[in-house]
Amino acid sequence: MKSKKFSSFLSGICTTLLMVSLSLLLFFINPQGAIAQDSSATNHTTRLSITNQCDFPVWMATIPNANIAPLSDGTVKLSKGQSHDYSIPSNGWAGRFWPKVGCDSNGMNCTAGEAIPPCPPSGCQPPADTKVEINFPNLSSTEQAWYNISLVDGYSIPLEIKPRGGESGSCITTNCNLSLNSCPQNETQGLGDLRVFNQGKAVQCLSPCKRWNYPSPFGLGKPETEAPGIDLCCPYDDVERCRRGPVVGTNFVRTVRQVCPTAYSYAYDDVNGLHSCPTQKSFDVTLCPVGR
């Protein structure tokens, strides 16, 4: 009996040492292992995972809604094929995620995605990034989990949000595979070319609202209270007025409705863009879901 116990003890030590050795080996092979994991080797168990299938690195930035603490994950770098499981608190969290691309090794001085400070020396960039907006309820509540792909300010790279464990009702996969080649170059209401360029390359597509109100050289820098901006941006509570207005007739919204019918195309596009799932639902987000 004593011999069996000792053997079992030795076996346990060997197993532990093997696991530690493998962990150290993985760390040296992939020093960012604590931040991003290879999606093919990861069993996603947290409430949210983001995987990068783009042919280039992406830095995922995040910001919480008002009066909510930031996530501990911070800005996460994802090389192609890598994933990150986010630490969503069990008592709930709400905010948004967006991609930063063409960044330096510190995830700064990006070609697109730096719309909030700290910004590049040239100044903050337009917020025309494809955004994930999500509201996780307290797991002990009966509230719904709300989520959407927001193109209200514009878009940059394709992405998809997929609920785990089956879909029903409004709890569905939503994706947007819009290419920057589809960005309107002769938008209505005198808005013209909606593309955003960095060093001669199109990196974002502005929404009609952002083209109207964002400062030069990217936008026209006009006030939202002035027509037609007031009905492109809809800075009021009259939902039906916005839905009847010129924004739904813009080339941008028409394109989004055709290619990304389950995404938000303008401020009050709730019917198409807003989705909800049961409290316990968790989600997988994929950047460039069809590759790019």
C-alpha positions as CSV (number, residue, x, y, z in Angstrom):
1,M,0.0,0.0,0.0
2,K,2.8,2.4,1.0
3,S,4.6,1.6,-2.3
4,K,1.4,2.4,-4.3
5,K,1.0,5.7,-2.5
6,F,4.7,6.6,-3.2
7,S,4.3,5.6,-6.8
8,S,1.2,7.8,-7.1
9,F,3.1,10.6,-5.4
10,L,6.0,10.4,-7.9
11,S,3.6,10.2,-10.8
12,G,1.9,13.4,-9.6
13,I,5.2,15.2,-9.4
14,C,6.2,14.1,-12.9
15,T,2.9,15.2,-14.3
16,T,3.2,18.6,-12.6
17,L,6.8,19.1,-13.8
18,L,5.7,18.1,-17.4
19,M,2.9,20.6,-17.3
20,V,5.2,23.4,-16.0
21,S,7.8,22.5,-18.7
22,L,5.2,22.7,-21.4
23,S,3.9,26.0,-20.1
24,L,7.4,27.5,-20.1
25,L,8.1,26.1,-23.6
26,L,4.8,27.7,-24.9
27,F,5.8,31.0,-23.3
28,F,9.1,31.1,-25.0
29,I,7.6,30.1,-28.3
30,N,4.9,32.7,-28.0
31,P,5.8,35.4,-25.4
32,Q,2.4,37.0,-26.0
33,G,0.7,33.8,-24.8
34,A,-0.8,35.5,-21.8
35,I,-2.5,38.0,-24.2
36,A,-3.4,36.2,-27.3
37,Q,-3.7,32.5,-28.0
38,D,-3.8,30.4,-31.2
39,S,-7.5,29.9,-31.9
40,S,-7.0,26.4,-33.1
41,A,-5.6,25.3,-29.7
42,T,-8.0,27.3,-27.4
43,N,-11.2,26.1,-25.9
44,H,-13.0,29.4,-25.3
45,T,-14.6,29.4,-21.9
46,T,-15.1,33.1,-21.0
47,R,-18.1,35.1,-22.0
48,L,-16.3,36.7,-25.0
49,S,-13.5,35.7,-27.3
50,I,-12.1,37.6,-30.3
51,T,-10.1,35.8,-33.1
52,N,-8.1,37.5,-35.8
53,Q,-8.4,35.9,-39.3
54,C,-7.0,38.9,-41.1
55,D,-3.7,38.6,-43.0
56,F,-2.3,41.3,-40.7
57,P,-2.0,42.1,-37.0
58,V,-4.9,43.8,-35.3
59,W,-4.9,45.6,-32.0
60,M,-8.3,45.4,-30.3
61,A,-9.1,48.4,-28.2
62,T,-11.9,48.7,-25.8
63,I,-13.8,51.3,-23.8
64,P,-16.5,50.8,-21.2
65,N,-19.9,52.6,-21.1
66,A,-20.3,55.5,-18.6
67,N,-19.9,54.5,-14.9
68,I,-18.5,51.1,-15.8
69,A,-14.9,50.0,-14.9
70,P,-12.5,49.3,-17.8
71,L,-11.7,45.6,-18.5
72,S,-8.4,44.4,-17.2
73,D,-7.3,43.1,-20.6
74,G,-6.5,46.5,-22.1
75,T,-5.6,46.8,-25.7
76,V,-4.8,43.3,-27.1
77,K,-2.6,42.5,-30.1
78,L,-3.8,39.6,-32.3
79,S,-1.6,38.2,-35.1
80,K,-3.3,36.1,-37.7
81,G,-4.9,33.0,-36.2
82,Q,-4.6,34.3,-32.6
83,S,-7.5,34.7,-30.1
84,H,-8.1,36.4,-26.8
85,D,-10.6,35.4,-24.1
86,Y,-11.7,38.5,-22.3
87,S,-12.2,38.7,-18.6
88,I,-15.9,39.8,-18.4
89,P,-17.0,40.1,-14.8
90,S,-19.9,37.9,-13.6
91,N,-21.7,41.0,-12.4
92,G,-21.9,42.4,-15.9
93,W,-20.1,44.8,-18.2
94,A,-21.0,47.0,-21.2
95,G,-18.9,48.8,-23.7
96,R,-17.4,48.6,-27.2
97,F,-14.4,47.0,-29.0
98,W,-12.8,48.3,-32.2
99,P,-9.8,47.3,-34.3
100,K,-6.6,49.3,-34.7
101,V,-4.4,48.5,-37.7
102,G,-1.0,49.4,-39.0
103,C,0.4,50.1,-35.5
104,D,3.9,50.1,-34.1
105,S,5.1,47.4,-31.7
106,N,3.4,49.3,-28.8
107,G,0.1,49.4,-30.6
108,M,0.4,53.1,-31.2
109,N,0.9,55.4,-34.3
110,C,-1.6,53.3,-36.2
111,T,-2.9,53.9,-39.7
112,A,-6.4,53.6,-38.4
113,G,-8.2,53.1,-35.1
114,E,-6.8,55.9,-33.0
115,A,-9.9,58.0,-32.5
116,I,-9.4,58.7,-28.8
117,P,-6.4,59.9,-26.9
118,P,-3.6,59.1,-26.8
119,C,-3.5,59.9,-30.5
120,P,-0.7,60.1,-33.1
121,P,1.3,63.3,-33.5
122,S,-0.8,64.1,-36.5
123,G,-3.9,64.1,-34.3
124,C,-6.9,61.8,-33.6
125,Q,-8.3,59.8,-36.5
126,P,-11.9,59.6,-37.4
127,P,-13.9,57.0,-35.4
128,A,-14.9,55.2,-38.6
129,D,-14.0,51.7,-37.2
130,T,-16.2,48.6,-37.4
131,K,-17.3,48.4,-33.8
132,V,-18.5,45.6,-31.5
133,E,-21.0,47.0,-29.0
134,I,-22.1,44.6,-26.3
135,N,-23.9,44.6,-22.9
136,F,-23.3,41.6,-20.7
137,P,-25.9,41.3,-17.9
138,N,-25.2,40.2,-14.3
139,L,-25.2,36.4,-14.5
140,S,-27.5,36.2,-11.5
141,S,-30.2,38.3,-13.3
142,T,-32.8,37.5,-15.9
143,E,-31.8,40.4,-18.2
144,Q,-30.9,39.9,-21.8
145,A,-27.4,40.2,-23.3
146,W,-27.5,42.9,-26.0
147,Y,-25.0,43.2,-28.9
148,N,-24.5,44.7,-32.3
149,I,-22.0,45.6,-35.1
150,S,-22.1,49.4,-35.3
151,L,-21.3,51.2,-38.6
152,V,-22.9,54.4,-37.3
153,D,-19.6,56.3,-37.6
154,G,-18.3,54.2,-40.5
155,Y,-16.4,51.0,-41.0
156,S,-12.9,49.6,-41.4
157,I,-12.4,45.8,-41.4
158,P,-15.0,43.0,-41.7
159,L,-16.1,41.2,-38.5
160,E,-18.7,38.7,-37.2
161,I,-20.4,38.2,-33.8
162,K,-21.6,34.7,-33.2
163,P,-23.5,33.5,-30.1
164,R,-22.4,30.1,-28.8
165,G,-24.6,27.1,-28.4
166,G,-27.4,27.8,-30.9
167,E,-29.4,30.6,-32.2
168,S,-33.1,31.7,-32.0
169,G,-35.2,34.8,-32.4
170,S,-33.0,37.9,-32.3
171,C,-30.1,35.8,-30.9
172,I,-28.3,35.3,-34.2
173,T,-25.0,35.6,-35.9
174,T,-24.4,39.1,-37.2
175,N,-21.6,39.9,-39.6
176,C,-20.4,42.6,-42.0
177,N,-18.0,41.7,-44.8
178,L,-18.0,45.1,-46.4
179,S,-14.9,46.0,-48.4
180,L,-13.4,49.5,-48.5
181,N,-13.8,49.2,-52.3
182,S,-17.6,49.4,-51.7
183,C,-17.3,52.8,-49.8
184,P,-19.3,55.4,-51.7
185,Q,-17.2,57.9,-53.6
186,N,-20.1,60.1,-54.8
187,E,-22.4,60.2,-51.8
188,T,-25.8,62.0,-51.9
189,Q,-26.4,65.3,-50.0
190,G,-23.2,66.7,-51.5
191,L,-21.1,64.5,-49.2
192,G,-18.9,63.2,-52.0
193,D,-16.1,60.6,-51.3
194,L,-16.6,58.9,-47.9
195,R,-13.2,57.2,-48.0
196,V,-10.5,58.0,-45.4
197,F,-6.9,57.9,-46.6
198,N,-3.7,57.4,-44.8
199,Q,-0.5,57.7,-46.9
200,G,-2.5,57.4,-50.1
201,K,-4.3,54.2,-49.0
202,A,-8.0,53.9,-48.1
203,V,-8.2,52.7,-44.5
204,Q,-11.7,53.6,-43.4
205,C,-15.2,54.5,-44.8
206,L,-17.0,57.4,-43.1
207,S,-20.7,57.3,-42.5
208,P,-22.8,60.2,-43.9
209,C,-23.1,61.7,-40.4
210,K,-19.3,61.6,-39.8
211,R,-18.5,62.9,-43.2
212,W,-20.8,65.8,-42.4
213,N,-19.7,66.7,-38.8
214,Y,-16.0,65.5,-38.6
215,P,-13.4,68.2,-38.9
216,S,-11.3,68.7,-42.1
217,P,-9.5,67.2,-43.9
218,F,-11.6,64.0,-43.4
219,G,-15.0,65.6,-43.0
220,L,-16.9,68.8,-43.8
221,G,-16.8,70.0,-40.1
222,K,-20.4,71.3,-40.2
223,P,-22.8,71.4,-37.2
224,E,-25.4,68.7,-36.7
225,T,-28.0,71.3,-36.1
226,E,-27.7,72.4,-39.8
227,A,-29.6,70.6,-42.5
228,P,-29.2,68.0,-43.9
229,G,-26.8,67.1,-41.0
230,I,-29.5,67.1,-38.4
231,D,-31.3,64.2,-40.3
232,L,-28.1,62.4,-41.1
233,C,-26.9,62.3,-37.5
234,C,-30.3,62.5,-35.8
235,P,-29.2,64.2,-32.5
236,Y,-32.7,64.0,-31.2
237,D,-35.2,61.5,-29.7
238,D,-37.6,61.4,-32.7
239,V,-37.0,57.9,-34.0
240,E,-39.6,58.0,-36.8
241,R,-38.3,61.4,-38.1
242,C,-34.8,59.9,-38.4
243,R,-36.1,56.8,-40.2
244,R,-38.1,59.0,-42.7
245,G,-35.2,61.3,-43.3
246,P,-32.4,61.5,-45.9
247,V,-30.0,59.2,-44.1
248,V,-31.9,56.0,-45.2
249,G,-31.6,57.1,-48.8
250,T,-27.8,57.5,-48.8
251,N,-25.6,55.2,-50.8
252,F,-23.8,54.3,-47.5
253,V,-27.0,53.0,-45.8
254,R,-28.2,51.3,-48.9
255,T,-24.9,49.5,-49.3
256,V,-24.8,48.4,-45.6
257,R,-28.4,47.2,-45.9
258,Q,-27.5,45.1,-48.9
259,V,-24.2,43.6,-47.6
260,C,-24.7,43.7,-43.8
261,P,-28.4,43.6,-43.2
262,T,-28.0,42.7,-39.5
263,A,-25.7,45.6,-38.7
264,Y,-26.4,49.1,-37.5
265,S,-26.2,51.5,-40.5
266,Y,-27.3,54.7,-38.8
267,A,-28.3,56.0,-35.4
268,Y,-31.8,54.6,-35.1
269,D,-31.3,51.4,-37.1
270,D,-32.4,49.2,-34.1
271,V,-34.8,46.9,-36.0
272,N,-31.9,45.6,-38.2
273,G,-28.9,46.1,-36.0
274,L,-29.8,45.4,-32.4
275,H,-29.7,41.8,-31.1
276,S,-30.3,40.1,-27.8
277,C,-29.7,36.7,-26.2
278,P,-30.5,35.0,-22.9
279,T,-28.5,36.0,-19.8
280,Q,-26.0,33.2,-19.8
281,K,-25.0,33.5,-23.5
282,S,-21.4,33.9,-24.5
283,F,-20.0,35.1,-27.8
284,D,-17.2,34.6,-30.4
285,V,-16.1,37.6,-32.5
286,T,-14.1,36.9,-35.6
287,L,-12.1,39.6,-37.5
288,C,-12.0,39.1,-41.3
289,P,-14.3,36.0,-41.0
290,V,-13.8,35.1,-44.7
291,G,-10.1,36.2,-44.6
292,R,-8.6,39.3,-46.0
